[in-house]
Amino acid sequence: MPNDTAFESRASRVATDAADATAATLAPPATTDGRSLTERAYEAIKHDIITLRLRPGETLNEAQLMQSTGLGRTPVHQAMHRLALEGLLVILPRKGAMVAPVSLNDALEIIDVRMVNETYCVELAARAATPDDLAAIHAVLARSREAIAARDVAAMMRIDRDFHLAISRASRNQTLAELLRGLHERSLRFWFLALSTPSHLEGVYEEHLELYEALAAHDGERARRAIARHIEEFRTHILKAI
């Protein structure tokens, strides 16, 4: 079984490659939508963590993050504590913070929990999805073509998150949707690490398309099979990344 040390080493190499090769494409989305300063700080710092621009194990302080985000101490401080609650940062008393290390064991546990809960979720969504739900899911899926053409891994990562969140909402089970939202957020760094090979983006799109077609047909069993294959592919690529 590959160990966490090897996994962290791989994360460090991918982080270096990402910073060197794709810095221009990894800028966080523009923040002109009226969000609070704290929300803007949170999104900017989180983006840099999940795209590995801030490396696992890297130490940070508020001054660094104020400079990188262009925001003040209070929103940065509040954002850091929110990210710590979500497990992406570790607060170091009197020293600032550290980007949480990546763990192969954590990744595999998340995958196992997703397999149990997400197969149930898509079955519910297949039964409950309205035309508006299906249109929302398809709209997310349609964004894939531009991301694939640009070989934009970060954009595809966000599409994957939004696609699964749209399906969760269509399940009409708010508790389950919230559970899965947390699992998907925790999966983002692993997504970027394991699926950072641009040639795999088409495969993710095909898996999403298969799942969407099952939902549109209101075929719960087909949807369960499609999401199970999708999650198993994620597991396979995590293990290959070591």
PyMOL commands that set and color helices and strands:
alter all, ss='L'
color gray80, all
select helices_A, chain A and resi 4-21+23-25+37-50+62-69+73-85+104-128+131-142+144-149+153-170+174-194+198-216+220-240
alter helices_A, ss='H'
color red, helices_A
select strands_A, chain A and resi 59-60+89-92+96-99
alter strands_A, ss='S'
color yellow, strands_A
deselect
rebuild
show_as cartoon
